[in-house]
Amino acid sequence: MPDTIVQLSKPISAHGEEVTSLTLREPTGKDVKECGVPFGIEGGGVVLQPAPAAKLISRLAGIPSSSVDALSAPDFLTLANTVIGFFSSSREAQTP
């Protein structure tokens, strides 16, 4: 599956550079084992688990956790939903 590019509404700093988009690779079993699952199921619905989502964003985008902490709330939620989408069996391949 190809990488997914997410445009940020507000730039962040990562590795000393200004970043306006992040490229997320598909998670592996090792990523999930080490970071956790970014969602839970409650009342038949999917509920975001922010801590595992943040760890996966950092790992899949190759940015430090401090850069994830600097994301605007809307950008964090967009990225978290993108990560959750990797876990859907009906997810269609997206091209960057």
C-alpha angles and dihedrals in degrees: 000000000000124000118267121230118209119193113219121225089212124029121241133195119250126170089353094304134103110250124199099174137025128214114214121199121208113273121247129214088261090055091053093045092052100037104029132229113307095220144042133201119243126167090350093304136103115254122196117242100205100195097054090040090054092049091050093047089053093047099041094045094041095234130129120262088245088064090052088051089055094055117113113250093251091050091048091051092047091051092044090052090048090053091048088051090063087067095057115103089208093055111131121218111266124205120219 
